[in-house]
Amino acid sequence: MTDIIIKLTAAEIAEKIASGELTAVEVTEAHLARIEAVDEKVHAFLHVDREGALAQAREVDAKRERGEKLGPLAGVPLALKDIFTTKGVPTTVGSKILEGWIPPYDATLTKRLKDAGVVILGKTNMDEFAMGSSTENSAYGPTGNPWDLTKIPGGSGGGSSAALAAFQAPLAIGTDTGGSIRQPASVTGTVGVKPTYGAVSRYGMVAFSSSLDQGGPCARTVLDAALLHEVIAGHDPLDSTSIDAPVPPVVEAARSGSVAGMRVGVVKQFRGEGYQAGVLQRFDESVELLKELGAEIVELDCPSFDLALAAYYLIAPSECSSNLARFDAMRYGLRVGDDGTKSAEEVTALTREAGFGPEVKRRVMLGTYALSSGYYDAYYGSAQKVRTLISRDFDKAFGQVDVIVSPTTPTTAFAIGERVDDPMAMYLADLCTIPTNLAGNAAMSLPCGLAPEDGMPVGLQIIAPAMKDDRLYKVGAAVEAAFTERWGHPLLEEAPSL
Amino acid sequence: MPGITREEVAHLARLSRLELKAEELDHFAEQLDVIIGAVARVSDVADEDVPPTSHPLPLTNVMRADVVRPSLTPQEALSGAPAQEQQRFKVPQILGED
């Protein structure tokens, strides 16, 4: 029974719970058993909240017995990235500096999930403070890619993507600052969406780069991602950057997938040196498929995209150097060296040295450098100009097309250890995902096949204008349906059993 | 653009409140030099007459009525404190002895 339940989609689970065919407790127990069976190998979870999950499941079942109406995801299990605060449940952000911290409050996103009856199974592994593309920067050890455990599951949200691909949860939450939802989705054959900036509340989400960070849904199907998107998105008075406007009709779009008559852009800057042949092959096939499905393909030139990576690695570190100043060892988290002889400043420096890993230290120093007098205009100031140019390129592009498509990442999953001490090589994983973060618009990654040379999943990225998130789902659902028909089954059926 | 020296990294570490070890200084100096060399490309646009973008949304201050609302209790607010005394965060000395 466990084997059948864990393969169900979130939409199917919710339907079976609503109809009484399954109970939320049965579904939760099946997923907890799966975690128990495979997570020693995968290491997707930093913390499994068995009691909390079962209590939430029992509540959903009791509600149903009382005849109360259940929400569209009531009783469906979910893996939550360890960057969102959970009242009474540890939240580490993958860092030693928050080891053992128990937040006294729920993030708005956590609260919305609970209110919707979603069952939070536990907290997933991630690159420390969401800085990385492989989850190897976690202070708690790497996560394996369920397709090949010697390879990375992407990052920073590699725990969430691995949990989905290993059938430990049908839904997960990620955060995307430069690609941390989409790149993990791409390399694990799952679906991930970075909503429009400001669509999902950042209250209670540990800040990395505040003008770029955005929480979003991760799932195994486009419809499941849409159902989750609708639960977590919407205005929050506790986040001053939260958009006060109706959530685009994403579920409706996912249920009516079509690209007929749509104009789809292909950006010439999203290919070339550094792109794996098998990735480009699957991407070109996806473009052919879109044509067959009735889309018109438009070639686009976005010259400023060539500077996006450089601008990002100035803006994100600058904001993080400021955001991470709050980890000062005074009010919460780790404190090291407080032996009564040292000043507060010395204790802060000793704590940060002990509590932060190498990538966090690199970025904090890089940001401090970019913001320092003498370099500010040349680095941070220029990066902000690039940001304007990228937004202009997108505006021009979206004057001609409805959506843009590209490979999500230039390569498939690389080996654990391969790039961990070569920061620039690691940063290249985000080449295609970063422009969207800088402009604040919306994007999705969904599977488009396996690369012939290594048999690893390839992701197709779809990009839409801000607040047109529904277009991602409309196009994504059409592509997903056509590929599933062509393959005869969902791509994850081809993943090895763990 | 000039490269970054070991001394500059030591200075950045002090500004960043990171008590780096000597071997870390060497390693980071090498890596930061490579990263800064790569990202310096953005200065290609330094002379272009375009306004900077600091944020994807046109931000304005968000205000609410100044009324008392439920919030954390002192016990909850102090629950993660490394040290506390008399319902306050206890910190190492901030000012010198004299």
Chai-1 contact restraints between the chains, C-beta under 6 A:
chainA,res_idxA,chainB,res_idxB,connection_type,confidence,min_distance_angstrom,max_distance_angstrom,comment,restraint_id
A,W101,B,G80,contact,1.0,0.0,6.0,A-B,restraint_1
A,P104,B,L72,contact,1.0,0.0,6.0,A-B,restraint_2
A,P104,B,E76,contact,1.0,0.0,6.0,A-B,restraint_3
A,P104,B,S79,contact,1.0,0.0,6.0,A-B,restraint_4
A,Y197,B,P56,contact,1.0,0.0,6.0,A-B,restraint_5
A,G198,B,L57,contact,1.0,0.0,6.0,A-B,restraint_6
A,S211,B,H55,contact,1.0,0.0,6.0,A-B,restraint_7
A,S240,B,V62,contact,1.0,0.0,6.0,A-B,restraint_8
A,L307,B,V42,contact,1.0,0.0,6.0,A-B,restraint_9
A,A310,B,V39,contact,1.0,0.0,6.0,A-B,restraint_10
A,A310,B,R41,contact,1.0,0.0,6.0,A-B,restraint_11
A,A310,B,V42,contact,1.0,0.0,6.0,A-B,restraint_12
A,A311,B,V42,contact,1.0,0.0,6.0,A-B,restraint_13
A,Y313,B,V39,contact,1.0,0.0,6.0,A-B,restraint_14
A,L314,B,V39,contact,1.0,0.0,6.0,A-B,restraint_15
A,M330,B,F89,contact,1.0,0.0,6.0,A-B,restraint_16
A,M330,B,V91,contact,1.0,0.0,6.0,A-B,restraint_17
A,R331,B,F89,contact,1.0,0.0,6.0,A-B,restraint_18
A,Y332,B,G80,contact,1.0,0.0,6.0,A-B,restraint_19
A,R335,B,P82,contact,1.0,0.0,6.0,A-B,restraint_20
A,D338,B,P92,contact,1.0,0.0,6.0,A-B,restraint_21
A,K342,B,P92,contact,1.0,0.0,6.0,A-B,restraint_22
A,S343,B,P92,contact,1.0,0.0,6.0,A-B,restraint_23
A,S343,B,Q93,contact,1.0,0.0,6.0,A-B,restraint_24
A,A344,B,V91,contact,1.0,0.0,6.0,A-B,restraint_25
A,A344,B,P92,contact,1.0,0.0,6.0,A-B,restraint_26
A,A344,B,I94,contact,1.0,0.0,6.0,A-B,restraint_27
A,V347,B,P92,contact,1.0,0.0,6.0,A-B,restraint_28
A,T348,B,R17,contact,1.0,0.0,6.0,A-B,restraint_29
A,A349,B,R17,contact,1.0,0.0,6.0,A-B,restraint_30
A,A349,B,E19,contact,1.0,0.0,6.0,A-B,restraint_31
A,L350,B,E19,contact,1.0,0.0,6.0,A-B,restraint_32
A,R352,B,R17,contact,1.0,0.0,6.0,A-B,restraint_33
A,R352,B,L18,contact,1.0,0.0,6.0,A-B,restraint_34
A,E353,B,L18,contact,1.0,0.0,6.0,A-B,restraint_35
A,E353,B,E19,contact,1.0,0.0,6.0,A-B,restraint_36
A,K361,B,L18,contact,1.0,0.0,6.0,A-B,restraint_37
A,V364,B,S16,contact,1.0,0.0,6.0,A-B,restraint_38
A,M365,B,L12,contact,1.0,0.0,6.0,A-B,restraint_39
A,M365,B,S16,contact,1.0,0.0,6.0,A-B,restraint_40
A,T368,B,L12,contact,1.0,0.0,6.0,A-B,restraint_41
A,T368,B,L15,contact,1.0,0.0,6.0,A-B,restraint_42
A,T368,B,S16,contact,1.0,0.0,6.0,A-B,restraint_43
A,Y369,B,L12,contact,1.0,0.0,6.0,A-B,restraint_44
A,A378,B,S43,contact,1.0,0.0,6.0,A-B,restraint_45
A,S382,B,V42,contact,1.0,0.0,6.0,A-B,restraint_46
A,S382,B,S43,contact,1.0,0.0,6.0,A-B,restraint_47
A,S382,B,V45,contact,1.0,0.0,6.0,A-B,restraint_48
A,S382,B,A46,contact,1.0,0.0,6.0,A-B,restraint_49
A,A383,B,V42,contact,1.0,0.0,6.0,A-B,restraint_50
A,Q384,B,P52,contact,1.0,0.0,6.0,A-B,restraint_51
A,Q384,B,T53,contact,1.0,0.0,6.0,A-B,restraint_52
A,Q384,B,S54,contact,1.0,0.0,6.0,A-B,restraint_53
A,K385,B,V45,contact,1.0,0.0,6.0,A-B,restraint_54
A,K385,B,V50,contact,1.0,0.0,6.0,A-B,restraint_55
A,K385,B,P52,contact,1.0,0.0,6.0,A-B,restraint_56
A,V386,B,V42,contact,1.0,0.0,6.0,A-B,restraint_57
A,V386,B,V45,contact,1.0,0.0,6.0,A-B,restraint_58
A,R387,B,T53,contact,1.0,0.0,6.0,A-B,restraint_59
A,T388,B,V50,contact,1.0,0.0,6.0,A-B,restraint_60
A,T388,B,P51,contact,1.0,0.0,6.0,A-B,restraint_61
A,T388,B,T53,contact,1.0,0.0,6.0,A-B,restraint_62
A,P423,B,Q31,contact,1.0,0.0,6.0,A-B,restraint_63
A,P423,B,I35,contact,1.0,0.0,6.0,A-B,restraint_64
A,M424,B,V34,contact,1.0,0.0,6.0,A-B,restraint_65
A,M424,B,A38,contact,1.0,0.0,6.0,A-B,restraint_66
A,G440,B,P56,contact,1.0,0.0,6.0,A-B,restraint_67
